[in-house]
């Protein structure tokens, strides 16, 4: 360890790693550059925003029987939100990065391999790319600005520092290509992790966060919409964007001062089965409904999604369709999908078969979210099933995510939320995702079966039998189409 004096205030600044070239003074926020035997004052580094991450400088853990300590952090913001990159120093002197975004964690270290790499401008979420000799799926492509830093870091950062990064997934494996310094990216390889799995110690608890931020983690706070003045409930520190229920204005909740990102139009109040702020105790953990979205598919079928937040459990979803309810969580470990677009994916040796492939658009949003959301946002959804378990990939222009869902009965929701639950008790749990074409799908199977058993007559006397077959197909399909539309009304 090397200890120097801050050129600005004289306080001790510690460099634990020989690889560190810069540190941020914890007393005056001066960026201190270590240059041979001297230090230089690089000016003030912006303080990190209080984001309520449990990690802090000094947090320790173990990965692969190798102890590590958190010695630094940079905080980055991009179009959809922000995240932390924690700088780790292992006891053997090796360094790594711990990505921290909305309660999802990935640990990566620089890879010294060679090989062709895709150009940053050519990357598209959801596509496969050959990296290190294996196919990886592009998960997220983003350009981000460094908005703050703490502790020691292996490179010089400050005002104007911009990161151009792309994340890739392959089951539990994780790769980041960092194009910040030029067209040839720096490669970081790693995997998805959890704080429990790394046996993390010296994490911030609720009392520590309260003393540091003046707010209690998990407490629902409120502010007046800067656009229309309506009150909005939200959880400080864990939500990046607010959407006013009254006027649909987008509000930046990840900065010291709430600012309107995009003005909206005043909308008629939307009646929902769960109100914003509704609370429940699930598996002995407290959850709060903090956000709500209404979405529609290509055919106009709509459903509702409710974002829940738990102090220890993080974010999860409740999904309400015409068929019932399901609970959903974002997957840290992705399915093994050798060729995006194929009809099967595998998770933990279980094969999931394709159900649906459709476009989705947000038609209404209200409350708080851990990423930027607005009416009109579009994604491509692909659903897969194995029994009652559903997997779904969602792909936008910037990112791709996978989630896992399972049915939840309305009676169970009533037990959890009590009188706060306004849904129809006794409604069946969904048979699978948005099962909105079930009559038409059944009709298609019947039609294909009918064509199969009549294949020989059709071939032998096509001109005389095709018209009757067409009438028969229409007689099966049209009533199915009518019943599906009746179900939606």
C-alpha positions in Angstrom: 0.0 0.0 0.0 1.2 3.5 -0.9 -0.1 6.5 1.1 0.2 10.1 -0.3 -1.0 13.4 0.8 -3.9 15.0 -1.1 -2.4 18.0 -3.0 -5.6 20.0 -2.2 -6.4 19.4 1.4 -3.5 17.4 2.8 -5.5 14.4 3.8 -4.2 10.8 3.4 -5.0 9.2 0.1 -4.3 5.5 -0.1 -3.3 3.4 -3.1 -3.7 -0.3 -2.2 -3.1 -1.6 -5.7 0.1 -1.0 -7.7 -2.2 -1.0 -10.8 -4.1 2.1 -9.6 -3.0 5.4 -11.1 -5.8 7.6 -9.7 -7.6 8.0 -6.5 -10.4 10.3 -5.3 -9.8 12.0 -1.9 -12.7 11.0 0.4 -12.5 14.4 2.2 -12.4 17.0 -0.6 -13.2 14.9 -3.8 -10.0 15.9 -5.5 -8.8 13.6 -8.2 -5.2 12.6 -7.3 -3.1 11.2 -10.2 -0.1 9.1 -9.2 2.9 9.8 -11.5 6.1 7.9 -10.6 7.0 9.3 -7.1 4.8 12.4 -7.3 1.1 13.2 -7.3 -0.9 15.7 -9.3 -4.1 17.5 -8.6 -6.6 16.8 -11.5 -9.4 18.9 -10.0 -12.6 17.9 -8.3 -14.3 14.7 -9.2 -18.1 14.8 -9.0 -19.5 13.0 -6.0 -21.4 9.8 -6.7 -25.1 10.0 -6.5 -26.7 8.2 -3.5 -28.1 5.1 -5.3 -28.6 2.9 -2.2 -26.3 0.1 -3.4 -25.4 -2.1 -0.5 -21.7 -2.2 -1.8 -19.2 0.4 -0.5 -15.5 1.0 -0.5 -14.1 -1.6 1.9 -16.7 -4.3 1.2 -15.0 -7.7 1.1 -15.8 -11.0 -0.5 -14.5 -14.3 -1.9 -14.6 -15.5 -5.5 -13.2 -18.9 -6.3 -11.6 -19.1 -2.9 -9.8 -15.8 -3.6 -10.6 -13.0 -1.1 -11.1 -9.5 -2.5 -11.7 -5.9 -1.3 -13.7 -3.1 -3.0 -11.2 -0.2 -3.4 -12.9 2.1 -6.0 -15.9 2.9 -8.0 -17.1 4.9 -11.1 -20.7 5.7 -11.7 -21.9 5.9 -15.2 -25.1 7.2 -16.8 -26.6 6.4 -20.2 -29.9 7.0 -22.0 -31.9 4.4 -20.0 -30.4 4.9 -16.5 -27.2 4.5 -14.6 -25.0 1.8 -13.1 -21.8 1.3 -10.9 -18.5 -0.3 -11.8 -16.7 -1.3 -8.5 -13.0 -1.8 -8.7 -11.9 -5.0 -6.9 -8.4 -5.8 -5.5 -7.8 -9.5 -4.8 -5.3 -10.5 -2.1 -3.0 -11.9 -4.8 -2.7 -8.5 -6.4 -5.1 -9.2 -9.3 -7.8 -6.6 -10.1 -11.3 -7.0 -11.5 -14.5 -5.1 -12.0 -17.9 -5.7 -10.4 -20.8 -4.4 -12.4 -23.8 -3.3 -10.3 -27.1 -2.4 -12.1 -30.5 -2.6 -10.5 -29.5 -5.4 -8.2 -27.9 -7.5 -10.9 -24.1 -8.2 -10.6 -21.4 -9.3 -13.0 -17.7 -9.7 -12.3 -15.2 -9.3 -15.1 -11.4 -9.2 -15.6 -9.4 -8.1 -18.6 -8.6 -10.8 -21.2 -5.4 -10.7 -23.1 -6.4 -12.7 -26.1 -6.3 -11.8 -29.8 -8.7 -12.2 -32.6 -11.2 -10.3 -34.7 -13.7 -8.1 -32.9 -16.9 -6.6 -34.3 -17.0 -2.8 -34.8 -19.0 -0.9 -32.2 -21.3 0.7 -34.8 -22.2 -2.7 -36.2 -23.5 -4.3 -33.0 -27.2 -5.1 -32.5 -28.8 -6.5 -29.4 -30.0 -10.1 -29.8 -27.5 -11.0 -32.5 -24.8 -13.6 -32.1 -21.1 -12.7 -32.5 -18.0 -14.9 -32.4 -15.8 -13.8 -29.5 -12.9 -15.8 -28.1 -13.9 -18.7 -30.5 -17.5 -19.0 -29.1 -20.9 -17.5 -30.0 -22.1 -14.8 -27.6 -25.4 -12.9 -27.8 -25.2 -9.1 -27.7 -27.2 -8.1 -24.6 -26.7 -4.3 -24.4 -24.9 -1.6 -26.4 -24.5 1.8 -24.7 -22.6 5.0 -24.6 -22.3 6.3 -21.1 -20.9 9.4 -19.3 -18.9 9.0 -16.1 -20.8 11.1 -13.5 -18.8 10.4 -10.4 -16.1 8.4 -8.7 -14.7 7.2 -5.4 -11.6 5.5 -4.1 -8.7 4.4 -6.4 -9.0 3.5 -10.1 -6.7 2.0 -12.7 -7.1 4.8 -15.3 -7.7 8.5 -15.4 -11.4 9.6 -15.3 -13.0 12.9 -14.9 -15.4 15.4 -16.4 -16.0 14.5 -20.0 -15.0 10.8 -19.7 -17.2 8.7 -21.9 -17.5 4.9 -22.0 -18.6 3.0 -25.1 -19.3 -0.5 -24.0 -21.1 -3.6 -25.3 -22.2 -6.5 -23.1 -22.5 -10.1 -24.3 -24.0 -13.2 -22.7 -23.7 -17.0 -23.1 -25.6 -18.8 -20.4 -23.8 -17.8 -17.2 -20.8 -16.3 -19.0 -20.4 -12.6 -19.5 -18.2 -10.5 -21.8 -17.8 -6.8 -22.1 -16.1 -5.1 -25.0 -14.9 -1.6 -24.0 -14.4 0.7 -27.0 -13.8 3.8 -24.9 -10.2 4.2 -26.1 -10.6 3.4 -29.8 -12.0 1.0 -32.4 -10.1 -2.0 -31.0 -11.9 -2.9 -27.8 -10.5 -4.0 -24.5 -12.0 -7.4 -23.7 -13.3 -8.3 -20.2 -14.6 -11.8 -19.4 -16.5 -12.9 -16.4 -19.8 -14.3 -15.2 -23.0 -13.3 -13.4 -22.7 -13.4 -9.6 -24.7 -12.7 -6.4 -23.5 -10.9 -3.2 -24.5 -14.0 -1.2 -22.6 -16.3 -3.5 -19.5 -14.1 -3.1 -19.9 -14.2 0.7 -19.8 -10.4 0.8 -19.1 -8.7 4.1 -19.1 -5.1 5.3 -22.0 -4.2 3.1 -24.0 -1.1 4.0 -27.1 -1.9 6.1 -30.2 0.2 6.4 -29.0 2.3 9.3 -25.7 3.1 7.5 -27.6 4.2 4.4 -30.0 6.3 6.6 -27.0 8.1 8.2 -25.4 8.7 4.8 -28.4 9.8 2.8 -30.9 11.0 5.4 -33.5 8.6 4.0 -34.4 5.1 5.0 -33.9 2.5 2.3 -37.1 1.0 1.1 -39.2 4.0 2.4 -41.8 5.2 -0.1 -41.3 9.0 -0.5 -43.2 11.5 -2.5 -42.5 14.6 -4.7 -44.7 17.0 -6.7 -44.4 16.5 -10.4 -42.4 19.5 -11.8 -44.7 19.5 -14.8 -48.3 19.4 -13.4 -47.8 19.4 -9.6 -49.4 16.0 -8.9 -48.0 13.9 -6.1 -45.8 10.9 -7.2 -44.8 8.2 -4.8 -41.4 6.6 -5.3 -38.5 5.0 -3.5 -35.5 7.3 -3.4 -32.2 5.9 -4.7 -33.5 2.8 -6.4 -35.5 4.2 -9.2 -34.0 6.1 -12.1 -37.1 7.4 -13.8 -40.6 8.5 -12.7 -43.7 8.7 -14.9 -46.4 11.0 -13.6 -49.7 9.1 -13.4 -51.6 12.4 -14.1 -49.7 14.0 -17.0 -47.3 11.2 -18.2 -44.3 13.5 -17.8 -41.0 11.7 -17.6 -38.9 12.8 -14.6 -35.3 12.1 -13.9 -35.1 10.6 -10.3 -31.4 9.7 -10.5 -30.1 13.3 -10.0 -30.0 15.5 -7.0 -32.8 17.6 -8.4 -35.9 16.1 -10.1 -36.1 17.3 -13.7 -38.6 16.8 -16.4 -37.1 14.7 -19.2 -40.1 14.7 -21.5 -43.5 16.4 -21.2 -46.6 14.3 -21.5 -50.3 14.8 -21.9 -52.8 14.7 -19.1 -54.5 11.3 -19.2 -57.7 9.9 -17.9 -57.1 7.9 -14.7 -56.5 4.2 -15.5 -58.2 1.7 -13.3 -55.8 -1.1 -12.3 -56.0 -4.2 -10.2 -53.1 -2.9 -8.0 -52.6 0.7 -7.1 -49.2 2.3 -6.9 -47.9 2.1 -3.4 -49.8 -1.2 -2.6 -47.8 -3.4 -0.2 -47.5 -7.1 0.4 -45.5 -9.6 2.5 -44.3 -12.4 0.3 -42.1 -15.1 1.7 -41.5 -13.0 4.8 -40.3 -10.0 2.7 -42.0 -6.7 2.2 -42.8 -5.6 -1.3 -44.2 -2.4 -2.7 -45.8 -1.7 -6.1 -43.8 1.2 -7.5 -44.5 1.2 -11.2 -47.2 0.0 -13.6 -47.2 -0.4 -17.4 -49.9 -1.2 -19.9 -48.6 -3.0 -23.0 -50.1 -4.2 -26.3 -49.1 -6.7 -28.9 -49.3 -6.6 -32.8 -52.9 -7.5 -32.7 -54.0 -5.0 -30.1 -54.3 -7.4 -27.2 -53.4 -5.5 -24.0 -52.0 -6.6 -20.6 -50.7 -5.0 -17.4 -47.3 -5.3 -15.7 -46.7 -4.2 -12.2 -43.1 -3.5 -10.9 -42.5 -4.6 -7.3 -39.6 -3.6 -5.1 -38.4 -5.3 -2.0 -35.6 -4.0 0.2 -33.7 -7.3 0.2 -35.2 -9.0 -2.9 -34.9 -6.1 -5.4 -37.1 -5.8 -8.4 -39.7 -8.3 -9.7 -42.9 -8.2 -11.8 -46.5 -9.2 -11.6 -48.1 -9.7 -15.0 -51.9 -9.5 -15.5 -53.4 -10.9 -18.8 -56.9 -11.9 -19.8 -55.9 -15.4 -18.9 -54.8 -14.6 -15.3 -51.6 -13.7 -13.4 -47.9 -14.6 -13.3 -44.9 -13.6 -11.4 -41.7 -12.7 -13.4 -38.0 -12.0 -12.6 -35.2 -10.9 -14.9 -32.7 -13.7 -15.4 -29.1 -13.2 -14.3 -28.1 -16.4 -16.1 -29.3 -16.5 -19.7 -30.7 -19.6 -21.5 -28.3 -21.3 -23.9 -29.5 -20.2 -27.3 -27.1 -21.4 -30.0 -28.9 -19.5 -32.8 -31.2 -16.6 -32.0 -34.4 -17.2 -33.8 -34.4 -21.0 -33.3 -37.4 -22.7 -31.7 -35.6 -24.1 -28.6 -33.6 -22.8 -25.7 -32.1 -24.6 -22.7 -31.7 -23.7 -19.0 -30.3 -26.1 -16.4 -30.6 -28.9 -19.0 -34.3 -28.2 -19.4 -35.5 -27.6 -22.9 -38.0 -24.8 -23.6 -40.0 -24.7 -26.8 -41.1 -21.6 -28.7 -44.6 -20.3 -28.0 -44.9 -16.9 -29.5 -43.0 -14.2 -31.4 -44.6 -10.7 -31.4 -44.1 -7.0 -31.2 -44.9 -5.1 -28.0 -45.5 -1.4 -27.4 -46.0 0.5 -24.1 -49.4 2.2 -24.2 -49.4 3.6 -20.7 -46.9 3.9 -17.8 -47.0 5.4 -14.3 -44.9 5.4 -11.2 -41.2 4.7 -10.7 -38.9 2.4 -12.8 -35.3 1.4 -12.6 -34.8 2.4 -16.2 -36.3 5.0 -18.5 -39.7 4.1 -19.8 -42.3 5.9 -21.8 -45.5 5.3 -23.8 -44.5 4.2 -27.3 -41.4 2.2 -26.3 -41.3 -0.9 -28.5 -39.7 -4.3 -28.1 -39.7 -7.7 -29.8 -40.9 -10.5 -27.6 -40.1 -14.2 -28.0 -41.7 -16.6 -25.5 -40.8 -20.2 -24.7 -42.4 -22.8 -22.4 -41.6 -26.0 -20.4 -44.6 -27.0 -18.5 -46.0 -24.0 -16.6 -42.7 -22.2 -16.6 -42.2 -19.5 -19.3 -39.1 -17.8 -20.6 -39.3 -14.5 -22.5 -36.7 -12.5 -24.4 -37.3 -8.8 -25.1 -35.2 -7.0 -27.6 -35.1 -3.2 -28.2 -32.7 -1.1 -30.2 -30.4 -0.8 -27.2 -30.7 -4.0 -25.2 -31.9 -7.6 -24.8 -33.2 -9.2 -21.6 -34.5 -12.6 -20.5 -37.1 -13.2 -17.8 -38.6 -16.3 -16.2 -42.3 -16.4 -15.1 -44.7 -18.9 -13.4 -48.4 -18.7 -12.7 -49.9 -17.0 -9.7 -53.5 -17.3 -8.7 -55.7 -14.3 -8.1 -56.6 -15.8 -4.7 -52.9 -15.8 -3.8 -52.6 -12.1 -4.8 -55.7 -11.4 -2.6 -54.0 -13.1 0.3 -50.8 -11.1 -0.3 -52.3 -7.6 -0.8 -55.6 -7.9 1.0 -58.1 -5.1 0.2 -55.5 -3.4 -1.9 -56.1 -6.0 -4.6 -58.9 -4.9 -6.9 -58.7 -7.9 -9.4 -61.2 -10.6 -10.0 -60.7 -13.3 -7.3 -61.0 -16.8 -8.6 -59.5 -16.0 -12.0 -57.4 -18.8 -13.3 -53.6 -18.5 -13.4 -52.4 -18.1 -17.0 -51.8 -21.2 -19.0 -48.8 -19.6 -20.4 -47.7 -16.0 -20.9 -50.1 -14.0 -23.1 -52.1 -16.9 -24.4 -54.2 -14.6 -26.5 -54.7 -16.7 -29.6 -55.6 -20.0 -28.1 -58.7 -20.7 -30.2 -56.9 -19.7 -33.4 -53.9 -21.8 -32.6 -56.2 -24.8 -32.0 -58.0 -24.1 -35.3 -54.6 -24.1 -37.1 -53.8 -27.5 -35.7 -57.1 -28.8 -36.9 -56.7 -27.3 -40.4 -53.2 -28.8 -40.8 -54.5 -32.2 -39.7 -57.3 -31.9 -42.2 -54.9 -31.0 -45.0 -52.6 -33.9 -44.0 -55.3 -36.6 -44.2 -56.6 -35.1 -47.5 -53.1 -34.7 -49.0 -53.6 -37.5 -51.5 -57.0 -36.4 -52.8 -55.7 -32.9 -53.2 -52.8 -34.1 -55.3 -54.9 -36.4 -57.4 -57.7 -34.0 -58.1 -56.5 -30.5 -57.0 -58.9 -28.5 -59.2 -61.9 -30.4 -57.8 -61.1 -30.4 -54.1 -59.1 -27.2 -53.2 -62.3 -25.1 -53.1 -64.0 -27.4 -50.6 -60.9 -27.6 -48.5 -60.7 -23.8 -48.4 -64.4 -23.5 -47.3 -63.7 -26.1 -44.6 -60.7 -24.2 -43.3 -62.6 -21.0 -43.2 -65.5 -22.7 -41.3 -63.0 -23.7 -38.6 -60.8 -20.6 -38.4 -63.4 -17.8 -38.5 -65.4 -18.9 -35.4 -62.0 -19.3 -33.6 -61.1 -15.8 -34.6 -64.5 -14.5 -33.3 -64.1 -16.3 -30.0 -60.6 -14.9 -29.4 -62.0 -11.4 -30.0 -64.9 -12.0 -27.7 -62.5 -13.0 -24.9 -60.6 -9.7 -25.3 -63.8 -7.6 -25.0 
